[in-house]
């Protein structure tokens, strides 16, 4: 025993000696680099700009003006390129979208030419997102294009009239008058997920039956939510790429998929506001047996994982998830593929969407 201890002590001393030698070598290297840097500073003092006291000197003024001139030049060249693109294309579409970032409302603009090329026009910060503000931002952007184009070619006065004549589609996420658009709104499925969630949630609130995790006492203090939506949302948080940082177990799930030789289809519940509910339900239903098998291997299950396992273990909840997955196959999936294929223009989508209406009554 004492012999083994002496060997361990000698090994530790050898390791300490190695580390001390490495530290000495690193200290010598740092000293050499500092000496080289000092000599370089003495030989070339102009390379290093000394700190100033913050006064607005001529040097600071020239540097600031030059930077602004460069930015304006780049912006004007970009606007001139966009103006030429709009002048050469046969038709173009204007897309406006409003969003919020850190309690700041922003309106973004994207122009799509006839060839499918997208030209981002940037964003504008607004105090309130209304139709008037949106129209004002459009006028400002088009006026900027006209100003840049007329500066380049002063005899090109009717530029704005010509490009406006080619405007074929004007899209946005704000409606002006709901009554004239009531008939057309029946052919648009953009709110299908929201309507489905609201309808099923209101119907389920009145149902006295406890499904899935609701039969377990620890979950009774949680709010009552439609089981299929709850199961899909929590499963995406557990296994998806943008999941829950605290309770997610994506790394364990991917290791399980590699071990069993399957490919993970789980995505993010936040990928697509229009199709996320149906798409995620289809992913969860495809992996229902894999998720249950994965859960059996986890000895310490958190509340989030246990909730998904309890929901998928209930045949009634699985039937609800299956129904929403079929909605993806029959209705929302074909509509989403039709939009992304670009084979049909936006103005012609109504006739194609009408063919999907019989599926909604199933």
Secondary structure, DSSP 4 states (H G I P E B T S, - for coil): -HHHHHHHHHHHHHHHHHHHHHHHHHHHHHHHHHHHHHHHHHH-GGGSPPP--S---HHHHHHHHHHHHHHHHHHHHHHHHHHHHHHHSS-EEEEEEEEEETTEEEEEEEEEETTS-EEEEEEEEESS--HHHHHHHHHHHHHHHHHHHHHH-TT-TTHHHHHHHTEEEEE-S--S-TTTTHHHHTT--TTHHHHHHHHHHHHHHT-----GGGGSGGGTTSPP--HHHHHHHHHHHHHSTT--TTT--HHHHHHHHHHHT-------TTS-TTTHHHHHHHHHHHTHHHHHHHHHH-SS--HHHHHHHHHHTSHHHHHHHHHHHHHIIIIIHHHHHHHHH-SS-GGGHHHHHHTTHHHHT-
